[in-house]
C-alpha cells in the first residue's frame, strides 16, 4: 500500500473514531442543559489549569534534557519546551505525528541527528508507560472498585488486570535497561536487508541506539524518576482542581484519589488514535464519573469538556506560537522526517 494512502487512511480512521466517541459521549444530553451547566462553572478555578498544564509540559521538557544528554549536553530547556508543545499541537490534528515532528524540530535547532533525538522520544514513551503502569498497579491495589463500571464480573477480571499490569511493567523496565540487546538483534537481521539499504539501515540503528544511551547513565536515574512522577502528579492535579469549579460535584467523594483514577482512564483514552483524544476522552471520563461517582450526565460532560478543551487549546495555541516563531514549515517537517527515515 502506498505510504500516502496509508497515512490518509490512518488519519481518516482517527477522525472517524473521534466522531464515534463524541456521538456516544453527547448522546442523550440536551445541549441547553449542557450550556446552562457550563455557565454555572466557577472559571477562576478553571484559570488555574493554565499554569498547571504548562508546568507539566515544562517538566516534560526538563526530563527530556536528561534523556538527550548522551546525544548532546546542555540543550536549552526553552528549545525542548518549544518542541514538546509543537509535538502536542501536531498530535491534536494528526495522532502519532507529533513525536516525529518534535524530534525533527530539536534535531534542526541543535544540529544533531534527528534519528538519535527520535530514539530518546521512544525512550520517553517507555518511561511514560512504566510510570503509567506503576500508577495503574497502585490504583488497582488501593481502589479495587475502580473497575466496577466497566465489567460485569469484576472479581474475575481484577486479578487479570493486576497481574497483567505488573507483567507489562516488568517488560517495559527490561526494555529500557536492555534496549541495547534489542538493537543487537536488529543488527543481526541486517543480513536480510537489501544491499542498497544496508548503510542507511545501520546508520538508523546506530542513531536509535545513541538515543537509548541514558540507560547507561545511572547518575540520571533519580532525576528521571522524580520528574516522571511530578509530570503525572501535575496531570492528576489538572483533573483534581476542576472539581472545585462545579458546585454540583460537592458530596460525590471526588478527592485526589479520584483524580488519579480518572488520570489512568484518560491515559488509555489518549493512547487510542483519535486526534487529541477527541471523543475518546469525553466518553471514557464521563462514563467513569457517572458510573463510579454517581455524577449526573450533564455535569460529567461539562467537567470533561472543561478539562479537555483547556488542555487542547493551551497546547494548540502555544504549539502554534513556537511553530511560527521557530520558522518551521509543514513541507520542511514532512520532507525532513522522511529523509531521515523516521516516517
C-alpha positions as CSV (number, residue, x, y, z in Angstrom):
1,X,0.0,0.0,0.0
2,X,1.5,3.4,-0.9
3,X,2.6,5.4,2.1
4,X,0.4,8.4,1.3
5,X,-2.7,6.3,1.0
6,X,-1.8,4.5,4.3
7,X,-1.3,7.9,6.1
8,X,-4.6,9.1,4.7
9,X,-6.5,6.0,5.8
10,X,-4.9,6.2,9.3
11,X,-5.9,9.9,9.6
12,X,-9.4,9.2,8.3
13,X,-9.7,6.3,10.8
14,X,-8.6,8.6,13.7
15,X,-11.3,11.2,12.8
16,X,-14.0,8.5,12.4
17,X,-13.0,7.2,15.8
18,X,-13.3,10.7,17.3
19,X,-16.6,11.2,15.7
20,X,-18.0,7.9,17.0
21,X,-16.9,8.5,20.6
22,X,-18.1,12.1,20.5
23,X,-21.5,10.8,19.4
24,X,-21.5,8.3,22.3
25,X,-20.5,11.0,24.8
26,X,-23.1,13.5,23.8
27,X,-25.9,11.1,23.0
28,X,-29.0,11.7,25.2
29,X,-27.6,15.0,26.6
30,X,-29.7,18.1,25.9
31,X,-27.5,20.9,24.6
32,X,-29.5,23.5,26.5
33,X,-28.8,21.7,29.8
34,X,-25.2,21.4,28.9
35,X,-24.9,25.1,28.2
36,X,-26.6,26.0,31.4
37,X,-24.2,23.7,33.3
38,X,-21.1,25.3,31.6
39,X,-22.4,28.8,32.6
40,X,-22.5,27.8,36.3
41,X,-18.8,26.8,36.3
42,X,-16.5,28.9,38.5
43,X,-13.9,29.8,35.9
44,X,-11.5,31.2,38.5
45,X,-10.7,27.5,39.3
46,X,-10.5,26.7,35.6
47,X,-8.0,29.5,35.1
48,X,-5.7,27.6,37.5
49,X,-5.4,24.9,34.9
50,X,-3.3,27.1,32.7
51,X,-0.1,27.2,34.9
52,X,-0.7,23.6,35.9
53,X,-0.9,22.3,32.3
54,X,2.1,24.5,31.2
55,X,4.1,23.3,34.1
56,X,3.5,19.6,33.3
57,X,4.8,20.2,29.8
58,X,7.8,22.2,31.1
59,X,8.7,19.3,33.4
60,X,8.5,17.0,30.4
61,X,11.0,19.2,28.5
62,X,13.3,19.2,31.6
63,X,13.2,15.4,31.7
64,X,13.8,15.2,28.0
65,X,17.1,17.1,28.6
66,X,18.3,14.2,30.8
67,X,17.3,11.7,28.1
68,X,19.1,13.7,25.4
69,X,22.3,14.1,27.5
70,X,24.1,11.1,25.8
71,X,23.4,12.8,22.4
72,X,24.1,16.4,23.4
73,X,24.6,18.0,26.8
74,X,23.1,21.3,28.0
75,X,20.4,21.8,25.4
76,X,18.4,24.9,26.4
77,X,15.1,23.9,28.0
78,X,13.4,26.6,26.0
79,X,14.2,24.7,22.8
80,X,13.0,21.4,24.2
81,X,9.8,23.0,25.6
82,X,9.2,24.6,22.2
83,X,9.5,21.1,20.5
84,X,7.3,19.5,23.1
85,X,4.5,22.0,22.6
86,X,4.8,21.8,18.8
87,X,4.5,18.0,19.1
88,X,1.4,18.2,21.2
89,X,-0.1,20.7,18.8
90,X,0.5,18.4,15.8
91,X,-0.9,15.4,17.8
92,X,-4.1,17.4,18.3
93,X,-4.5,17.1,14.5
94,X,-2.5,14.1,13.4
95,X,-2.1,11.4,16.1
96,X,1.5,10.0,16.5
97,X,3.0,12.5,14.0
98,X,3.8,14.9,16.8
99,X,6.6,12.7,18.2
100,X,8.4,12.7,14.9
101,X,7.8,16.5,14.5
102,X,9.4,17.4,17.8
103,X,12.4,15.1,17.1
104,X,12.8,17.0,13.8
105,X,12.5,20.4,15.5
106,X,15.2,19.6,18.1
107,X,17.4,17.9,15.5
108,X,17.3,21.0,13.4
109,X,17.7,23.6,16.1
110,X,20.6,21.8,17.8
111,X,22.2,20.4,14.7
112,X,22.1,16.8,15.9
113,X,20.9,13.5,14.4
114,X,17.1,13.6,14.2
115,X,17.0,9.8,14.4
116,X,19.0,9.9,17.7
117,X,16.6,12.5,19.0
118,X,13.7,10.3,18.0
119,X,15.4,7.4,19.8
120,X,15.1,9.5,23.0
121,X,11.4,10.1,22.3
122,X,11.0,6.3,22.1
123,X,12.7,6.0,25.5
124,X,10.4,8.7,26.8
125,X,7.4,6.7,25.8
126,X,8.8,3.6,27.5
127,X,9.3,5.7,30.7
128,X,5.8,7.1,30.4
129,X,4.4,3.6,30.1
130,X,6.4,2.4,33.1
131,X,5.1,5.3,35.2
132,X,1.5,4.8,34.0
133,X,1.7,1.0,34.8
134,X,3.1,1.8,38.2
135,X,0.2,4.2,38.9
136,X,-2.3,1.7,37.5
137,X,-1.0,-1.0,39.8
138,X,-1.4,1.4,42.8
139,X,-5.0,2.2,41.6
140,X,-6.0,-1.4,41.3
141,X,-4.5,-2.2,44.7
142,X,-5.8,0.8,46.6
143,X,-9.1,1.3,44.8
144,X,-10.3,-2.2,43.8
145,X,-13.7,-0.9,43.0
146,X,-12.4,1.4,40.2
147,X,-13.1,-1.4,37.6
148,X,-16.7,-1.9,38.7
149,X,-18.4,0.2,36.0
150,X,-16.5,-1.5,33.2
151,X,-17.0,-5.2,33.8
152,X,-19.9,-7.3,34.9
153,X,-17.7,-9.9,36.6
154,X,-15.2,-7.6,38.3
155,X,-13.9,-10.2,40.8
156,X,-12.7,-12.4,37.9
157,X,-11.2,-9.6,35.9
158,X,-9.4,-7.6,38.6
159,X,-6.6,-10.2,39.2
160,X,-6.0,-10.4,35.5
161,X,-5.6,-6.6,35.2
162,X,-3.4,-6.5,38.3
163,X,-1.1,-9.4,37.1
164,X,-1.1,-8.0,33.5
165,X,-0.2,-4.6,34.7
166,X,2.7,-5.9,36.8
167,X,3.8,-8.1,33.9
168,X,3.8,-5.3,31.4
169,X,5.6,-3.1,33.9
170,X,8.4,-5.6,34.2
171,X,8.6,-5.9,30.4
172,X,8.9,-2.2,29.8
173,X,11.5,-1.9,32.6
174,X,13.6,-4.6,30.9
175,X,13.1,-2.9,27.5
176,X,14.5,0.3,29.0
177,X,17.6,-1.3,30.5
178,X,18.1,-3.9,27.8
179,X,17.4,-1.8,24.8
180,X,20.9,-2.4,23.5
181,X,20.3,-6.1,23.3
182,X,17.3,-5.5,21.1
183,X,19.4,-3.4,18.8
184,X,22.0,-6.2,18.6
185,X,19.2,-8.4,17.4
186,X,18.1,-5.8,14.8
187,X,21.8,-5.6,13.7
188,X,21.8,-9.3,13.2
189,X,18.8,-9.0,11.0
190,X,20.7,-6.6,8.7
191,X,21.7,-9.6,6.6
192,X,18.1,-9.8,5.4
193,X,18.1,-6.2,4.3
194,X,18.7,-5.5,0.6
195,X,22.3,-4.4,-0.1
196,X,21.4,-0.9,-1.3
197,X,19.7,-0.2,2.1
198,X,22.4,-1.7,4.4
199,X,24.2,1.5,5.1
200,X,21.1,3.5,5.8
201,X,19.7,0.7,8.0
202,X,22.9,0.6,10.1
203,X,23.0,4.4,10.4
204,X,19.5,4.4,11.6
205,X,20.2,1.7,14.2
206,X,23.3,3.5,15.4
207,X,21.3,6.7,15.8
208,X,18.5,5.0,17.7
209,X,21.0,3.2,19.9
210,X,22.5,6.5,20.9
211,X,19.0,7.6,21.9
212,X,19.0,4.8,24.5
213,X,22.3,5.9,25.9
214,X,20.7,7.3,29.0
215,X,20.1,3.8,30.3
216,X,23.8,3.5,31.0
217,X,23.9,6.8,32.9
218,X,23.0,5.8,36.5
219,X,23.5,9.3,37.8
220,X,20.5,10.4,35.8
221,X,18.1,7.8,37.1
222,X,16.9,9.7,40.3
223,X,16.0,12.9,38.5
224,X,14.3,11.0,35.7
225,X,12.1,9.1,38.2
226,X,11.4,12.2,40.2
227,X,10.4,14.2,37.1
228,X,8.3,11.4,35.7
229,X,6.3,11.2,38.9
230,X,6.0,15.0,39.0
231,X,4.7,15.1,35.5
232,X,1.9,12.6,36.4
233,X,1.2,14.5,39.6
234,X,0.5,17.6,37.6
235,X,-1.6,15.6,35.2
236,X,-3.7,14.4,38.2
237,X,-3.7,17.9,39.6
238,X,-5.2,19.2,36.4
239,X,-8.1,16.8,36.9
240,X,-8.4,17.5,40.7
241,X,-8.6,21.3,40.7
242,X,-11.7,21.5,38.4
243,X,-13.7,19.5,40.9
244,X,-13.9,22.8,42.8
245,X,-15.3,24.6,39.8
246,X,-18.6,22.7,39.9
247,X,-20.9,23.1,42.9
248,X,-22.9,20.1,41.7
249,X,-19.8,17.9,42.3
250,X,-19.9,18.5,46.0
251,X,-20.8,15.4,48.0
252,X,-19.6,13.0,45.3
253,X,-16.5,11.9,47.2
254,X,-14.2,13.3,44.5
255,X,-10.8,13.5,46.3
256,X,-7.3,13.5,44.8
257,X,-7.6,9.7,44.6
258,X,-10.5,10.1,42.3
259,X,-8.4,12.4,40.0
260,X,-5.7,9.7,39.9
261,X,-8.3,7.1,38.8
262,X,-9.6,9.5,36.2
263,X,-5.9,10.0,35.1
264,X,-5.4,6.3,34.4
265,X,-8.7,6.3,32.4
266,X,-7.7,9.4,30.4
267,X,-4.3,7.9,29.7
268,X,-6.0,5.0,28.0
269,X,-8.2,7.4,26.0
270,X,-5.1,9.3,24.8
271,X,-3.5,6.0,23.7
272,X,-6.2,5.5,21.1
273,X,-5.5,7.0,17.7
274,X,-8.1,9.8,17.9
275,X,-6.7,13.3,17.3
276,X,-6.1,14.9,20.6
277,X,-8.1,12.2,22.3
278,X,-11.3,13.9,20.9
279,X,-14.3,11.8,21.8
280,X,-12.4,9.0,23.5
281,X,-11.5,11.3,26.4
282,X,-15.1,12.7,26.6
283,X,-16.7,9.2,26.5
284,X,-14.3,7.4,28.9
285,X,-14.2,10.1,31.6
286,X,-17.9,11.0,31.5
287,X,-18.8,7.3,31.8
288,X,-16.4,6.9,34.7
289,X,-17.8,9.9,36.5
290,X,-21.4,8.8,36.1
291,X,-20.8,5.1,37.0
292,X,-18.1,5.4,39.6
293,X,-19.2,8.5,41.5
294,X,-22.9,9.0,40.6
295,X,-22.4,12.3,38.9
296,X,-25.3,13.3,36.6
297,X,-24.6,13.1,32.8
298,X,-24.7,16.8,32.2
299,X,-22.3,17.8,34.9
300,X,-20.0,14.9,34.0
301,X,-19.9,16.0,30.4
302,X,-19.4,19.7,31.4
303,X,-16.4,18.7,33.5
304,X,-14.9,16.6,30.7
305,X,-15.4,19.4,28.2
306,X,-13.6,21.9,30.5
307,X,-10.7,19.7,31.4
308,X,-10.1,18.5,27.8
309,X,-10.7,21.8,26.0
310,X,-8.4,23.8,28.3
311,X,-5.5,21.4,27.7
312,X,-6.3,21.2,24.0
313,X,-6.4,25.0,23.5
314,X,-3.3,25.6,25.5
315,X,-1.2,23.0,23.6
316,X,-2.6,24.2,20.3
317,X,-2.0,27.9,20.9
318,X,1.4,27.6,22.5
319,X,2.5,25.0,20.0
320,X,1.4,27.1,17.0
321,X,3.2,30.1,18.6
322,X,6.5,28.2,18.7
323,X,5.9,26.6,15.3
324,X,5.8,30.1,13.8
325,X,8.4,31.6,16.0
326,X,10.9,28.9,15.2
327,X,10.1,29.3,11.4
328,X,9.0,25.7,10.9
329,X,7.1,24.7,7.7
330,X,4.9,21.8,7.2
331,X,6.6,20.7,4.0
332,X,10.0,21.1,5.7
333,X,9.0,18.8,8.6
334,X,7.5,16.2,6.3
335,X,10.5,16.1,3.9
336,X,13.0,16.3,6.7
337,X,11.5,13.4,8.7
338,X,11.1,11.3,5.6
339,X,14.8,11.9,4.6
340,X,15.9,10.8,8.0
341,X,13.9,7.5,7.9
342,X,11.5,8.5,10.7
343,X,8.3,8.2,8.7
